[in-house]
Amino acid sequence: DALPIYIIPVIAKSDTISKSELHKFKIKLMSELVNNGIQIYQFPTDDETISKLNSSMNGQLPFAVVGSMDEIKIGNKMMKARQYPWGIVQVENENHCDFTKLREMLICTNMEDLREQTHMRHYELYRRCKLEEMGFKDIGPGDKPVSLQETYEAKRRECFGEL
């Protein structure tokens, strides 16, 4: 019984389509995810300090991003951007793409929640499966709950009995 993983939908190379096409594509993508039962990560809204921001960002999914390793001089600054014959698309300009929003939401605002959720869901599931493979279970005979200590002591007695 596998737990869902977290997906944060991102549209890459969003500078290759017009704003109206991007808007339609975002709606289509979210519709496809819902219709196919694919769960996406929802930024948590239970903390008053970030509830409004996270709620707003949940409504802006999927994020449309532009990436570039090239630095182009814009004014007095060198900035990550893509140069086209018709102009420049800046990676960190919110009028051009959602990269800064995505970075802010993942690294600054919700890093701890993502870390906790990953630990609770994925690591604990992995740990439980590994312990069960070694014979440690949290349910004993008759479906009665058993502590890890009890299971450990039973395994230890079993090992010493074999010696």
Number of C-alpha atoms within 10 A of each C-alpha: 4 7 8 12 14 14 11 16 16 17 18 14 13 19 19 10 11 10 12 9 11 16 12 11 15 20 12 12 16 16 12 12 13 12 9 9 9 13 13 18 14 15 22 16 15 11 9 8 9 15 14 14 15 20 15 13 17 18 10 13 21 20 21 22 21 23 18 14 10 12 15 15 10 12 7 6 9 11 18 20 21 18 14 8 5 6 8 13 19 23 24 19 16 12 9 17 23 23 21 15 17 19 13 13 16 16 11 10 15 16 13 12 13 17 10 12 14 14 13 11 14 16 13 12 15 12 11 15 14 12 14 12 10 10 12 21 18 17 13 13 7 6 8 9 11 14 13 14 11 14 17 14 11 13 15 11 11 11 10 9 8 6 5
